[in-house]
């Protein structure tokens, strides 16, 4: 009788041990996102339950900016970028530059702290159906976790000394490198700050909505060699396809 009981207990323990494996086998496969192929933008919403908004959201980014409504009283962001950039990190999905949270932007009474700067090639936003060679996205959050992204378009032209200095410190994949010398985020901005604005989302998973965008109308320049060098570090276009506006409007500063 005791032997029979031990046999039943052993079976019960083995059965319970098998349950986690069975659950894992039936669980949806979660994969990291990328810019192309099975894990690219068209499939982001299906590779991870947390990315569902990438496919179901109605206020997604980037968008076409060319059909904006002109507004004369549109406030311009107040930019306070006084602290130097500190670190450049090369991720598999792009290049990221970071600095202290003391760099801020104030817009419509909200102050946002700069958290990271991302580089994309080609540009993510389009103007009259055309994309610039690159786009630099300055990502900010405020104390209530609302986000503001300021975007700067990059066109081929004269070489940028700041981009040169950043490129010279780019490390291997999944590694970081300290930036040398004093490089302020403002050195990556154009002289004029008027732009297009709309409500959208993050352009990478999880594609969170409720993001305020400000895309500057005046581009900066980088040499063709600088643009080519960036693209050589990565295998695919690092820009999400333009998303439908749906019921939204893009506003343009006159």
Order of alpha helices (4+ residues) and beta strands (2+ residues): alpha-alpha-alpha-beta-beta-beta-beta-beta-beta-beta-beta-beta-beta-alpha-beta-beta-beta-beta-alpha-beta
